[in-house]
Amino acid sequence: MEKIKITAQAREKAGVRGELSKIRAQKMIPAVIYGAGEEPVSISFSQKDLATIQKAGSNTLVEIDLGKKKEPAIIKEVQYHVVTDTPIHVDFQRVSMNKAIETMVPVVLVGESAAVKANGGIVDHAVREVRVKCLPGDIPHHIEADITELSLEKHICISDLKAPKGVEFVDDPSIMLVHVIIPKDEVVAAPAAATTADATAAQPELSATKGKKEEEGAVAAAAPAKK
């Protein structure tokens, strides 16, 4: 795997109120390097360098030059502003080049399933990352899953993937990654309309009630007033 070299500065005032805003105003990004049994180090580096790392792909190996020391690391997390969606903080995981580590690698689908063409199916990419173990220099940017032969009766599991040289899968081999589903049309039952028979049956009851009230009124009018 290619290695990207960047220059960073240690942050002496980490935790001081307003310091992070000053760093970001200078088009720099606050970050921290942690792991490998060493103390975390707070740093800042340029937004341009972050863009270069991200363009190279996930799990890109980064050599961070701090002047007195160079730190090999990979990006574990990038935090973004909720409104502007600009990066505001980066977590780097420190690595040892001769020690295997575990990390998540994206699964990328290649090809086109015949079941999608013939049956109008939809590819359901249920699991999009797999955990691998390897040396930092062997971490792949992604792992491909060929769905060309994927039919309605089949699915692709971790055991169907081809691991790159020096890489081994950590997760359960039987975990299903992708399959094809047929969308079901939702049928909404229309409300039952009143039939002519139902309407006719309701009429006598209304007529009888009305007639009864009119009859009671007539009797009351004919009765002689009490003295």
C-alpha positions in Angstrom: 0.0 0.0 0.0 1.2 3.5 -0.7 2.2 5.7 2.1 1.3 9.4 2.3 3.6 11.7 4.2 2.3 14.8 5.9 3.7 17.4 8.3 1.9 18.2 11.5 2.5 20.4 14.6 2.0 19.3 18.2 -0.7 21.3 19.9 0.7 22.7 23.2 -2.5 24.4 24.2 -4.8 21.5 23.7 -8.0 22.0 25.8 -7.6 25.8 26.0 -10.9 27.6 25.2 -11.0 29.2 21.8 -7.8 27.4 20.6 -9.6 25.0 18.2 -11.4 27.9 16.5 -8.1 29.6 15.9 -6.6 26.4 14.4 -9.6 26.0 12.0 -9.5 29.7 11.0 -6.0 29.0 9.7 -7.4 26.1 7.5 -5.8 23.6 9.8 -7.6 20.6 11.4 -7.1 19.6 15.1 -6.4 15.9 15.5 -5.1 13.3 18.0 -2.8 10.3 17.5 -3.4 7.4 19.9 -2.7 3.6 20.3 0.2 1.2 20.3 0.5 1.5 24.1 1.8 5.1 23.9 0.4 8.4 25.2 -2.0 10.3 22.9 -0.6 13.2 21.1 -2.6 16.3 20.1 -1.7 17.7 16.7 -2.9 19.9 13.9 -2.4 19.5 10.2 -3.6 21.1 6.9 -7.0 20.6 5.4 -5.3 20.0 2.1 -3.4 17.0 3.5 -6.6 15.5 4.8 -8.1 15.9 1.3 -5.1 14.1 -0.2 -5.4 11.2 2.3 -9.1 10.8 1.7 -8.7 10.8 -2.1 -6.2 8.0 -1.8 -8.9 5.8 -0.1 -9.9 4.4 3.2 -7.2 2.8 5.5 -4.5 4.8 3.7 -1.2 4.5 5.6 0.0 8.0 6.7 3.4 9.0 8.0 3.0 12.0 10.3 6.1 14.1 10.6 6.2 15.9 13.9 9.8 17.1 13.5 11.5 15.1 16.2 9.4 12.0 15.5 7.6 10.4 12.7 4.3 8.6 13.5 2.9 5.9 11.2 -0.9 5.9 11.5 -4.2 5.4 9.7 -7.4 7.5 10.0 -10.0 5.9 12.3 -12.6 8.7 12.3 -13.3 12.1 10.8 -15.8 14.4 12.5 -17.7 16.9 10.4 -19.6 20.1 11.2 -23.3 19.4 11.4 -24.2 22.4 9.2 -21.3 23.1 6.9 -20.2 19.4 6.6 -16.6 20.5 6.8 -14.1 18.3 8.7 -13.5 19.6 12.2 -11.4 16.8 13.9 -9.5 13.7 13.0 -8.6 10.6 15.0 -5.4 8.8 13.9 -4.6 5.3 15.1 -0.9 4.8 15.7 0.4 1.5 14.1 3.6 -0.6 14.1 4.7 -1.6 10.7 5.7 -5.1 11.8 2.7 -5.9 13.9 -0.7 -7.1 12.6 -3.8 -5.0 13.4 -7.5 -5.5 13.0 -9.5 -2.9 11.0 -12.7 -2.5 9.0 -12.5 -2.5 5.2 -15.3 -1.5 2.8 -16.9 -4.1 0.5 -17.4 -2.8 -3.0 -19.8 -4.5 -5.4 -18.6 -5.1 -9.0 -20.6 -6.5 -12.0 -24.3 -6.6 -12.6 -26.6 -9.3 -11.3 -28.6 -11.2 -14.0 -31.5 -11.4 -11.5 -31.8 -7.6 -11.5 -32.1 -7.5 -15.3 -34.4 -10.5 -15.7 -36.6 -10.2 -12.6 -36.6 -6.6 -11.7 -34.8 -7.4 -8.5 -33.0 -5.0 -6.2 -29.5 -5.7 -4.8 -29.6 -5.6 -1.0 -26.1 -4.8 0.2 -26.7 -5.8 3.8 -23.2 -5.6 5.2 -20.9 -3.0 3.8 -17.7 -3.6 5.8 -15.7 -6.6 7.0 -13.1 -6.8 9.7 -9.7 -8.0 8.6 -6.3 -8.7 10.2 -3.0 -7.9 8.5 0.1 -5.8 8.7 -0.5 -2.1 8.3 1.3 -2.1 4.9 -1.1 -4.8 3.6 -4.4 -3.1 4.5 -6.5 -3.0 1.3 -8.5 0.2 0.5 -11.5 -2.1 -0.2 -12.5 -5.7 -1.0 -14.5 -6.5 -4.1 -17.6 -8.8 -4.3 -18.5 -9.9 -7.8 -22.4 -10.1 -8.1 -22.5 -11.1 -11.8 -23.6 -14.6 -11.0 -25.9 -13.6 -8.1 -29.4 -15.0 -8.6 -32.6 -15.0 -6.5 -31.6 -18.3 -4.9 -28.1 -17.2 -4.0 -26.3 -14.8 -1.7 -22.7 -13.8 -1.1 -21.1 -14.4 2.3 -17.7 -13.5 3.7 -16.5 -17.0 2.8 -17.2 -16.1 -0.9 -14.8 -13.2 -0.9 -11.2 -13.5 -2.0 -8.8 -12.1 0.6 -5.8 -10.2 -0.7 -2.3 -11.5 0.0 -1.4 -11.2 3.7 -5.0 -10.5 4.7 -7.3 -12.7 6.7 -11.0 -12.2 7.6 -11.9 -12.0 11.3 -15.7 -12.1 11.1 -17.9 -15.2 10.9 -17.5 -16.6 7.3 -21.2 -17.3 7.1 -22.2 -13.7 7.5 -24.3 -12.7 4.5 -23.1 -9.6 2.7 -25.4 -9.2 -0.3 -28.4 -10.8 -2.0 -31.2 -9.9 -4.5 -34.7 -9.2 -3.4 -37.9 -8.7 -5.4 -39.9 -5.6 -4.2 -43.5 -6.3 -3.2 -46.3 -3.9 -4.3 -48.2 -2.7 -1.3 -51.9 -3.3 -1.7 -54.1 -0.9 0.3 -57.7 -2.2 0.8 -60.3 0.4 -0.2 -63.0 1.2 2.4 -66.1 -0.9 1.8 -68.9 1.2 0.1 -72.4 1.0 1.4 -74.6 -1.2 -0.8 -78.1 -0.3 -2.0 -79.5 -3.2 0.1 -77.8 -1.7 3.2 -79.2 1.7 2.5 -82.7 0.3 2.0 -82.5 -1.8 5.1 -81.7 1.3 7.1 -84.8 3.3 5.9 -87.6 1.5 7.8 -85.8 2.0 11.1 -85.6 5.7 10.5 -89.2 5.9 9.3 -90.5 3.9 12.2 -88.7 6.2 14.7 -90.1 9.3 13.0 -93.6 7.8 12.9 -93.5 6.9 16.5 -92.6 10.4 17.6 -95.3 11.9 15.4 -97.9 9.5 16.9 -96.9 10.4 20.5 -97.3 14.1 19.7 -100.8 13.6 18.3 -101.9 11.6 21.4 -100.6 14.3 23.7 -102.5 17.0 21.7 -105.8 15.1 21.8 -105.7 14.5 25.6 -108.0 16.8 27.6 -106.3 19.2 29.9 -106.3 18.4 33.6 -108.4 20.7 35.8 
